[in-house]
Amino acid sequence: MSALTNVQIIEQGGYPAFAVIPYEDFVTLTKERYNEQTVPHEVVSKMIDDDMTIFQAWRVFKKMTQQEVAEKMGIPQSNVSRIESGKTSPSFQTIKAYAKALGVAPEQLDLD
């Protein structure tokens, strides 16, 4: 990106307070931010309102059963139940497999 040349500085009380730049420059500067993976409001609401783990909330949001997730992961349904219970910490490989089964990025299953 070339140097910003079309910047408007707005002062308050005699001091610079805001810098206004063209929208195209803003998008270029924040491009990485726009590419971040997010978690839909509905998933977060299920976690809070219905006391679900993020794994269970995503599965319900995607309208899938534990059996469907298990089949896509190649594991028994009881293992999916264990993952969703929150009583165990799944390995990164398991998180990747669960994410793939749901069609989401692994980062979307980690709110830390």
N, C-alpha and C positions, 0 to 999 in steps of 0.2 A: 504494500500500500504506500502511496506517496504521502508526503508530509501534508498535514491538514492546513489548508490555506483559507478556507471559507468558514472561519470560526467567529461567532459573535459573543463577546463577553458582556455580561449584564452585571452591573454593580449594585450593591446595596450598602448604604452608609459610606460610600466612597471606596469600598473594597470589592474586588471581584467576588461574585457569589455564584454565578452560573456561566457555563460555556454552552452555547447552542451551536450544533453542527448539522450539516445536511444529513437527512435520513440515510442515504446510501452509505455515508461514512460511519454512521452509528451501527448499521447492520454489519458492515465489514469489521468494525472493532469488537462487536459482540457475537460474531459468528459462532465461536466455540460454545458460547452460552446457549444459543438456540439449538445446538445439536445434542445437548444433554438429554439423557433418558429421564423421563418423569414417571410419576405414579399417578394414575387418574384419581380424581376426587372420590369417585365411587368406591375405589379400593380402600382408600384411607378411611372413608366413612364406615365401611364394613369392619375395619380393624377397631375403630373407636366405639361405634354404636353397638356392634354385635360381638365385640371381644374376640375377633378372629386374628389368627396369625397372618402375616403378610402372604404366606403360601396359600392358606385357605381362602383368604379374601380374593387373591388373584384368580384362583381356580373357580370360585363362585362367580366372579365378574366375567370370566371367560365362558361361563355356562357349561362347565365340564364336571364330570363325576370323578371321584377318586379312582375308580376303575379305569376310566379313559386315560387319565394321567399315567397311571401305573403301566398300562399297555404301551403307551408311547415311550415310557422310560425303560420298559423291559424289566420291571420289578413287580413284586406282589403288591396288591392294594394295601395290605397291612403296613408296608413300608411307607407308602404315601401318607397313611393315617398317622404314623409315627412322626414323619417330617412335619406335618401340619399341626401336631399337638403342641409344638414348641418346647417339648420336654427334652429334646436332643438338639445338638448343634450339627446340622448337616455339613459334610465336607464341601469344598468348593466344586469338586467334580459333580456331586449330587445337586448342588444349586444350579450348575450349568445344565445338567440333564433336565431338571425340573423346569427351568426357564425355557429350554428348547421345546419341551412338551407343551408348554403354554403359549409359545410363540412370543416371548418377551426377552429382553436382555437380562443377563444375570444381575446387572447393577440395579435393575428394577425390583429385585427381591431383597435388597439390602438397604435399609433406611438409616444405617449408621453413618 
